[in-house]
Amino acid sequence: MHGGRLLSRARGPTSVLVGILSLVLDAYSLVVLVSVILSWLNLAEDNPLVTVTRTLTEPVLAPIRRLLPSGGGLDISPMVLLLGIRLLKRVLLS
């Protein structure tokens, strides 16, 4: 487990904060994955799950989409975001 390894190396409030941030990043990654899966299902825009996941992910995904070149209808912004989260976690845990 990442958190256990982290907390055994460093002690104090900083390690607890990094551990909590790591958990938040993991949870957000799950929200992004759920959002991607829901987009494949073509649910109604007013579906509560669609509304919640879009509310949580669009503020981060929209700027990424603007930076990426047009992919011919393929939206790779969630993949870029998930890779960015993974990189951030690696930096935090090193």
Secondary structure, 3 states (H helix, E strand, C coil): CHHHHHHHHCCCHHHHHHHHHHHHHHHHHHHHHHHHHHHHHCCCCCCHHHHHHHHHHHHHHHHHHHHCCCCCCCCCHHHHHHHHHHHHHHHHHC
